C-alpha cells in the first residue's frame, strides 16, 4: 500500500514532511521523523506530535514512487530524463510530469522512471532556474 504523505515549506524556509492538516486559519503538516526517508519500504515513523504551519503554495504530495537514486518524488519536483526536464504535477486523479512551456506530458510509473533513468534534481520553489528557458 502506498504511504500518503505531503511536504510543504515551513515559515522558517525549511521543508516539513508528514500528514496534511487544513483548518480555517492555517495550513500545516503534522510532522513525523523518518528514520530512513530514502527507502519507503524500510522506514519507521516516529510521530512528533507537532503541527507546523507551512506555505500552502508549496504543498506537494508524495507520488508513491522513487527516482533511480531511491529519492522520493513529490508533486512540484523537477525531474530530469537525461534529455529534458519536467515538472511533476497532479490532475484528474493521477500524477504525471509536464515539460515546461509545452503541452508535452509523461505518465509516471516505475517502468517509465527506470526506462528514462529519471532523477529528481530539485523543485520549483528552491530551484526555479532549472526550468527557466
Backbone as a printed PyTorch tensor [residue, N CA C, xyz], in Angstrom:
tensor([[[  0.8330,  -1.1690,   0.0000],
         [  0.0000,   0.0000,   0.0000],
         [  0.8880,   1.2480,   0.0000]],

        [[  0.5020,   2.2340,  -0.7670],
         [  1.2610,   3.4680,  -0.8850],
         [  1.0490,   4.3410,   0.3440]],

        [[  2.1460,   4.8600,   0.8750],
         [  2.0960,   5.7790,   2.0110],
         [  1.6930,   7.1560,   1.4910]],

        [[  0.6140,   7.7030,   2.0300],
         [  0.1750,   9.0280,   1.6170],
         [  0.7780,  10.0370,   2.5750]],

        [[  1.6230,  10.9000,   2.0380],
         [  2.2340,  11.9410,   2.8530],
         [  2.5000,  13.1570,   1.9940]],

        [[  2.7870,  14.2360,   2.6610],
         [  2.9540,  15.5220,   1.9990],
         [  4.2210,  16.2050,   2.4950]],

        [[  4.6130,  17.2190,   1.7580],
         [  5.6650,  18.1050,   2.2400],
         [  5.2340,  19.5310,   1.9340]],

        [[  5.7610,  20.4430,   2.6900],
         [  5.4940,  21.8590,   2.4840],
         [  6.6070,  22.6490,   3.1350]],

        [[  6.7760,  23.8700,   2.6810],
         [  7.8350,  24.7070,   3.2180],
         [  7.3070,  25.4660,   4.4250]],

        [[  7.9590,  25.2540,   5.5680],
         [  7.5850,  25.9480,   6.7900],
         [  7.8780,  27.4330,   6.6780]],

        [[  7.3080,  28.1750,   7.5800],
         [  7.5130,  29.6350,   7.5890],
         [  8.9760,  30.0040,   7.7960]],

        [[  9.7610,  29.0640,   8.3380],
         [ 11.1920,  29.3140,   8.5300],
         [ 12.0150,  28.9700,   7.2880]],

        [[ 11.3440,  28.4870,   6.2290],
         [ 12.0360,  28.1580,   4.9800],
         [ 12.5000,  26.7200,   4.8690]],

        [[ 12.3140,  25.9260,   5.9130],
         [ 12.7180,  24.5130,   5.8820],
         [ 11.5470,  23.6430,   5.4340]],

        [[ 11.8550,  22.5260,   4.7640],
         [ 10.8360,  21.5910,   4.3200],
         [ 10.3530,  20.7620,   5.4940]],

        [[  9.0390,  20.5250,   5.5370],
         [  8.3980,  19.7370,   6.5770],
         [  7.6840,  18.5790,   5.8780]],

        [[  7.7940,  17.3740,   6.4390],
         [  7.1880,  16.1750,   5.8580],
         [  6.2140,  15.5600,   6.8400]],

        [[  5.0690,  15.0960,   6.3580],
         [  4.1110,  14.4370,   7.2390],
         [  2.7210,  14.4210,   6.6410]],

        [[  1.7200,  14.4210,   7.5080],
         [  0.3270,  14.4050,   7.0870],
         [ -0.2110,  15.8220,   6.9840]],

        [[ -1.0030,  16.0780,   5.9740],
         [ -1.5460,  17.4060,   5.7320],
         [ -2.6970,  17.6970,   6.6870]],

        [[ -2.6820,  18.8860,   7.2770],
         [ -3.7360,  19.3420,   8.1710],
         [ -4.1950,  20.7050,   7.6680]],

        [[ -5.4950,  20.8420,   7.4130],
         [ -6.0240,  22.1170,   6.9380],
         [ -7.1600,  22.5270,   7.8580]],

        [[ -7.1040,  23.7600,   8.3570],
         [ -8.2520,  24.3100,   9.0670],
         [ -8.5020,  25.7170,   8.5470]],

        [[ -9.4650,  26.3900,   9.1120],
         [ -9.8720,  27.6960,   8.5950],
         [ -8.7580,  28.7280,   8.6820]],

        [[ -7.9430,  28.6460,   9.7190],
         [ -6.9460,  29.6860,   9.9710],
         [ -5.5550,  29.4030,   9.4390]],

        [[ -5.2290,  28.1260,   9.2460],
         [ -3.8710,  27.8230,   8.8120],
         [ -3.8070,  26.4910,   8.0870]],

        [[ -2.7230,  26.2890,   7.3700],
         [ -2.4320,  25.0150,   6.7240],
         [ -1.1370,  24.5210,   7.3200]],

        [[ -1.1140,  23.2850,   7.7280],
         [  0.0870,  22.7750,   8.3690],
         [  0.3470,  21.3390,   8.0150]],

        [[  1.4880,  20.8740,   8.4550],
         [  1.8950,  19.4900,   8.2830],
         [  2.0760,  18.8930,   9.6710]],

        [[  1.3920,  17.7670,   9.9200],
         [  1.5780,  17.0270,  11.1620],
         [  2.8440,  16.2200,  10.9620]],

        [[  3.8670,  16.5470,  11.6900],
         [  5.1970,  16.0240,  11.4020],
         [  5.4520,  14.6670,  12.0320]],

        [[  6.3510,  13.9550,  11.4030],
         [  6.9200,  12.7540,  11.9860],
         [  8.3410,  12.6470,  11.4830]],

        [[  9.1250,  11.8930,  12.1770],
         [ 10.5410,  11.7530,  11.8440],
         [ 10.7130,  10.4580,  11.0580]],

        [[ 11.3650,  10.5380,   9.9270],
         [ 11.6380,   9.3410,   9.1280],
         [ 13.0270,   8.8270,   9.4860]],

        [[ 13.0920,   7.6050,   9.9490],
         [ 14.3720,   7.0240,  10.3010],
         [ 15.2010,   6.7930,   9.0480]],

        [[ 14.5690,   6.3590,   7.9660],
         [ 15.2590,   6.1410,   6.7000],
         [ 14.3740,   6.6640,   5.5810]],

        [[ 14.4420,   7.9610,   5.2500],
         [ 13.4960,   8.5470,   4.3030],
         [ 13.6790,   8.1180,   2.8510]],

        [[ 14.7860,   7.4860,   2.4940],
         [ 15.0220,   7.1730,   1.0900],
         [ 14.4590,   5.8310,   0.6530]],

        [[ 14.1610,   4.9580,   1.5770],
         [ 13.6370,   3.6480,   1.2320],
         [ 12.2880,   3.4610,   1.9140]],

        [[ 11.2380,   3.7710,   1.2100],
         [  9.9040,   3.7800,   1.8140],
         [  9.5150,   2.4220,   2.3870]],

        [[  9.9950,   1.3310,   1.8170],
         [  9.6280,   0.0110,   2.3110],
         [ 10.2360,  -0.2530,   3.6830]],

        [[ 11.3350,   0.3920,   4.0000],
         [ 12.0840,   0.0680,   5.2140],
         [ 12.1120,   1.1800,   6.2520]],

        [[ 11.2510,   2.1680,   6.1410],
         [ 11.3650,   3.2500,   7.1070],
         [ 10.4580,   3.0490,   8.3010]],

        [[ 10.8190,   3.6780,   9.3780],
         [  9.9970,   3.6560,  10.5850],
         [  9.6270,   5.0940,  10.9180]],

        [[  8.3920,   5.3170,  11.3220],
         [  7.9290,   6.6620,  11.6550],
         [  7.8220,   6.8310,  13.1600]],

        [[  8.2320,   7.9780,  13.6140],
         [  8.0230,   8.3640,  14.9940],
         [  7.2440,   9.6630,  14.9530]],

        [[  6.0230,   9.6600,  15.4700],
         [  5.2250,  10.8750,  15.4140],
         [  5.8270,  11.9320,  16.3280]],

        [[  5.8780,  13.1450,  15.8130],
         [  6.4600,  14.2390,  16.5710],
         [  5.4010,  15.0330,  17.3190]],

        [[  4.1150,  14.6980,  17.0820],
         [  3.0220,  15.3830,  17.7740],
         [  3.1140,  16.8970,  17.6550]],

        [[  3.3740,  17.3530,  16.4750],
         [  3.5170,  18.7890,  16.2610],
         [  2.9170,  19.1400,  14.9090]],

        [[  2.2010,  20.2260,  14.8640],
         [  1.7140,  20.7250,  13.5860],
         [  2.5100,  21.9840,  13.2710]],

        [[  3.1620,  21.9640,  12.1310],
         [  3.9890,  23.0950,  11.7090],
         [  3.2880,  23.7900,  10.5570]],

        [[  3.0760,  25.0710,  10.6900],
         [  2.4240,  25.8400,   9.6320],
         [  3.3450,  25.9180,   8.4250]],

        [[  2.7590,  25.7200,   7.2450],
         [  3.5220,  25.7710,   6.0040],
         [  2.8500,  26.7180,   5.0250]],

        [[  3.6070,  27.1520,   4.0390],
         [  3.0680,  27.9690,   2.9570],
         [  2.2120,  27.0590,   2.0710]],

        [[  0.9100,  27.3120,   1.9760],
         [  0.0300,  26.4180,   1.1980],
         [  0.4440,  26.2540,  -0.2590]],

        [[  1.0780,  27.2610,  -0.8460],
         [  1.5020,  27.1730,  -2.2490],
         [  2.5780,  26.1060,  -2.4610]],

        [[  3.3190,  25.7710,  -1.4000],
         [  4.4440,  24.8440,  -1.5350],
         [  4.0690,  23.3950,  -1.2680]],

        [[  2.8380,  23.1260,  -0.8790],
         [  2.4450,  21.7640,  -0.5160],
         [  2.4340,  20.8700,  -1.7540]],

        [[  3.0560,  19.7130,  -1.6060],
         [  3.0650,  18.7090,  -2.6600],
         [  2.9480,  17.3290,  -2.0520]],

        [[  2.2760,  16.4250,  -2.7530],
         [  2.0780,  15.0660,  -2.2540],
         [  3.1490,  14.1380,  -2.8000]],

        [[  3.5720,  13.2000,  -1.9800],
         [  4.4670,  12.1180,  -2.3930],
         [  3.7150,  11.2690,  -3.4120]],

        [[  4.3170,  10.9960,  -4.5640],
         [  3.6010,  10.2800,  -5.6210],
         [  3.6410,   8.7610,  -5.4380]],

        [[  4.3450,   8.2970,  -4.4190],
         [  4.4060,   6.8630,  -4.1620],
         [  5.5260,   6.1540,  -4.9030]],

        [[  6.3750,   6.9190,  -5.5860],
         [  7.4770,   6.3410,  -6.3460],
         [  8.7830,   7.0460,  -6.0000]],

        [[  9.8830,   6.3610,  -6.3000],
         [ 11.2180,   6.9100,  -6.0790],
         [ 11.9350,   7.0190,  -7.4190]],

        [[ 12.8940,   7.9450,  -7.4930],
         [ 13.6880,   8.0440,  -8.7110],
         [ 14.7250,   6.9140,  -8.7330]],

        [[ 15.6090,   6.9110,  -9.7200],
         [ 16.5900,   5.8230,  -9.8400],
         [ 17.6000,   5.8280,  -8.7030]],

        [[ 17.6990,   6.9340,  -7.9740],
         [ 18.5980,   7.0160,  -6.8200],
         [ 17.8640,   6.7640,  -5.5040]],

        [[ 16.6230,   6.2780,  -5.5930],
         [ 15.7850,   5.9700,  -4.4350],
         [ 15.3600,   7.2120,  -3.6500]],

        [[ 15.3070,   8.3650,  -4.3060],
         [ 14.8150,   9.6000,  -3.7080],
         [ 13.3080,   9.6780,  -3.9560]],

        [[ 12.5580,  10.0250,  -2.9230],
         [ 11.1120,  10.1600,  -3.0710],
         [ 10.7840,  11.2650,  -4.0660]],

        [[  9.7570,  11.0260,  -4.8760],
         [  9.3100,  12.0160,  -5.8530],
         [  8.0250,  12.6550,  -5.3340]],

        [[  8.0200,  13.9940,  -5.3050],
         [  6.8700,  14.7560,  -4.8380],
         [  6.3310,  15.6250,  -5.9670]],

        [[  5.0460,  15.9170,  -5.8490],
         [  4.4170,  16.8980,  -6.7230],
         [  5.2360,  18.1880,  -6.6370]],

        [[  5.4520,  18.8430,  -7.7650],
         [  6.1970,  20.0930,  -7.9170],
         [  7.7120,  19.9000,  -7.8880]],

        [[  8.1670,  18.6390,  -7.9310],
         [  9.5900,  18.3670,  -8.1060],
         [  9.9620,  18.5960,  -9.5630]],

        [[ 11.2270,  18.8460,  -9.7990],
         [ 11.7780,  18.9200, -11.1510],
         [ 12.5590,  17.6340, -11.3610]],

        [[ 12.2180,  16.9180, -12.4340],
         [ 12.9010,  15.6670, -12.7370],
         [ 13.6310,  15.7950, -14.0700]],

        [[ 14.6600,  14.9800, -14.2160],
         [ 15.4910,  15.0100, -15.4180],
         [ 15.5380,  13.6170, -16.0230]],

        [[ 15.3100,  13.5370, -17.3410],
         [ 15.3760,  12.2570, -18.0460],
         [ 16.7190,  12.0450, -18.7270]],

        [[ 17.6000,  13.0330, -18.6350],
         [ 18.8550,  12.9770, -19.3730],
         [ 18.7590,  13.7540, -20.6740]],

        [[ 17.5200,  13.9710, -21.1340],
         [ 17.2760,  14.7300, -22.3570],
         [ 16.5240,  16.0240, -22.0570]],

        [[ 15.5440,  15.9290, -21.1590],
         [ 14.6760,  17.0600, -20.8610],
         [ 14.4150,  17.1310, -19.3600]],

        [[ 13.9150,  18.2930, -18.9490],
         [ 13.4910,  18.4840, -17.5680],
         [ 11.9790,  18.6470, -17.5370]],

        [[ 11.3720,  18.0980, -16.4980],
         [  9.9260,  18.0500, -16.3720],
         [  9.5200,  18.4600, -14.9660]],

        [[  8.2840,  18.9250, -14.8190],
         [  7.7330,  19.2690, -13.5140],
         [  6.6600,  18.2410, -13.1650]],

        [[  6.7360,  17.6860, -11.9620],
         [  5.7630,  16.6880, -11.5150],
         [  4.4750,  17.4020, -11.1000]],

        [[  3.3530,  16.9020, -11.6120],
         [  2.0450,  17.5120, -11.3580],
         [  1.0280,  16.4410, -11.0050]],

        [[ -0.1190,  16.8920, -10.4900],
         [ -1.2410,  16.0110, -10.1860],
         [ -2.4890,  16.6440, -10.7590]],

        [[ -3.2650,  15.8560, -11.5160],
         [ -4.5140,  16.3530, -12.0770],
         [ -5.3660,  15.1540, -12.4750]],

        [[ -6.6660,  15.3010, -12.3730],
         [ -7.6120,  14.2490, -12.7590],
         [ -7.2710,  12.8920, -12.1510]],

        [[ -6.8330,  12.9040, -10.9050],
         [ -6.6040,  11.6630, -10.1860],
         [ -5.3080,  10.9420, -10.4550]],

        [[ -4.3700,  11.5710, -11.1690],
         [ -3.1040,  10.8830, -11.4070],
         [ -1.9300,  11.8610, -11.4300]],

        [[ -0.7560,  11.2970, -11.1660],
         [  0.4840,  12.0670, -11.2200],
         [  1.1010,  11.9050, -12.6000]],

        [[  1.7080,  12.9590, -13.0920],
         [  2.3860,  12.9390, -14.3820],
         [  3.4460,  14.0390, -14.3560]],

        [[  4.2540,  14.0900, -15.3800],
         [  5.2560,  15.1410, -15.5000],
         [  4.9410,  15.9650, -16.7490]],

        [[  5.0740,  17.2690, -16.6270],
         [  4.7890,  18.1910, -17.7270],
         [  6.0790,  18.9090, -18.1050]],

        [[  6.3510,  18.9460, -19.3810],
         [  7.5140,  19.6770, -19.8750],
         [  7.1630,  21.1630, -19.8810]],

        [[  7.9760,  22.0140, -19.2270],
         [  7.6500,  23.4440, -19.1310],
         [  7.4460,  24.0950, -20.4970]],

        [[  6.4630,  24.9780, -20.5540],
         [  6.1550,  25.7790, -21.7450],
         [  5.7660,  24.9510, -22.9620]],

        [[  5.2730,  23.7420, -22.7260],
         [  4.7920,  22.8940, -23.8260],
         [  3.5200,  22.1970, -23.3500]],

        [[  2.9320,  21.4270, -24.2240],
         [  1.7950,  20.5910, -23.8220],
         [  2.2220,  19.1320, -23.6820]],

        [[  3.5320,  18.8820, -23.7280],
         [  4.0500,  17.5150, -23.6030],
         [  3.9550,  17.0380, -22.1630]],

        [[  3.5270,  15.8000, -21.9990],
         [  3.4890,  15.2290, -20.6600],
         [  4.0060,  13.8020, -20.6900]],

        [[  4.3430,  13.3140, -19.5160],
         [  4.9180,  11.9890, -19.3590],
         [  4.2060,  11.3160, -18.1950]],

        [[  3.5520,  10.1860, -18.4520],
         [  2.9480,   9.4250, -17.3540],
         [  4.0720,   8.8890, -16.4860]],

        [[  3.8650,   8.9350, -15.1850],
         [  4.9020,   8.4600, -14.2780],
         [  4.5260,   7.0870, -13.7290]],

        [[  5.3940,   6.1280, -13.9650],
         [  5.2490,   4.7780, -13.4340],
         [  6.6510,   4.2720, -13.1290]],

        [[  6.7410,   3.2040, -12.3880],
         [  8.0550,   2.6210, -12.0700],
         [  8.7870,   2.2680, -13.3590]],

        [[  8.0650,   1.7380, -14.3580],
         [  8.6950,   1.3520, -15.6190],
         [  9.2610,   2.5700, -16.3540]],

        [[  8.5010,   3.6510, -16.3970],
         [  8.9550,   4.8810, -17.0750],
         [ 10.1560,   5.4750, -16.3480]],

        [[ 10.0970,   5.4890, -15.0230],
         [ 11.2090,   6.0330, -14.2260],
         [ 12.4900,   5.2510, -14.4950]],

        [[ 12.3940,   3.9420, -14.5250],
         [ 13.5770,   3.1190, -14.7960],
         [ 14.0480,   3.2420, -16.2380]],

        [[ 13.1100,   3.2460, -17.1900],
         [ 13.4640,   3.3310, -18.6070],
         [ 14.2370,   4.6180, -18.9120]],

        [[ 13.7290,   5.7500, -18.4290],
         [ 14.3820,   7.0380, -18.6840],
         [ 15.4400,   7.3860, -17.6380]],

        [[ 15.6120,   6.5280, -16.6370],
         [ 16.5450,   6.7890, -15.5390],
         [ 16.2910,   8.1750, -14.9300]],

        [[ 15.0370,   8.4170, -14.5940],
         [ 14.6030,   9.7100, -14.0730],
         [ 15.2290,   9.9880, -12.7150]],

        [[ 15.7020,  11.2340, -12.5760],
         [ 16.3040,  11.6970, -11.3240],
         [ 15.6260,  12.9780, -10.8830]],

        [[ 15.3720,  13.0930,  -9.5820],
         [ 14.8970,  14.3520,  -9.0080],
         [ 16.1110,  15.2700,  -8.9060]],

        [[ 15.9900,  16.4620,  -9.5080],
         [ 17.1150,  17.4020,  -9.4670],
         [ 16.7910,  18.6660,  -8.6870]],

        [[ 15.5590,  18.7910,  -8.2160],
         [ 15.1750,  19.9710,  -7.4490],
         [ 13.6670,  20.0930,  -7.4120]],

        [[ 13.2180,  21.3010,  -7.0930],
         [ 11.7830,  21.5820,  -7.0960],
         [ 11.5710,  23.0260,  -7.5490]],

        [[ 10.3270,  23.3630,  -7.8590],
         [ 10.0460,  24.6690,  -8.4640],
         [ 10.2210,  25.8310,  -7.4900]],

        [[ 10.3340,  25.5480,  -6.1980],
         [ 10.4740,  26.6180,  -5.2150],
         [ 11.9390,  26.9190,  -4.9010]],

        [[ 12.7460,  25.8890,  -4.7260],
         [ 14.1570,  26.0700,  -4.3890],
         [ 15.0440,  26.2360,  -5.6230]],

        [[ 14.6030,  25.7060,  -6.7540],
         [ 15.4590,  25.6640,  -7.9440],
         [ 14.7300,  26.0930,  -9.2120]],

        [[ 14.0520,  27.2450,  -9.2340],
         [ 13.3060,  27.6340, -10.4370],
         [ 14.2010,  27.8260, -11.6570]],

        [[ 15.4690,  28.1070, -11.4210],
         [ 16.3900,  28.3040, -12.5410],
         [ 16.5760,  27.0340, -13.3650]],

        [[ 16.2720,  25.8730, -12.8010],
         [ 16.4220,  24.6190, -13.5290],
         [ 15.4130,  24.4450, -14.6440]],

        [[ 14.3360,  25.2100, -14.6110],
         [ 13.3050,  25.0820, -15.6520],
         [ 13.1210,  26.3520, -16.4740]],

        [[ 13.8700,  27.3830, -16.1790],
         [ 13.7500,  28.6170, -16.9580],
         [ 14.3190,  28.3820, -18.3570]],

        [[ 13.6980,  29.0260, -19.3290],
         [ 14.0780,  28.8810, -20.7390],
         [ 13.7650,  27.4930, -21.2230]]])
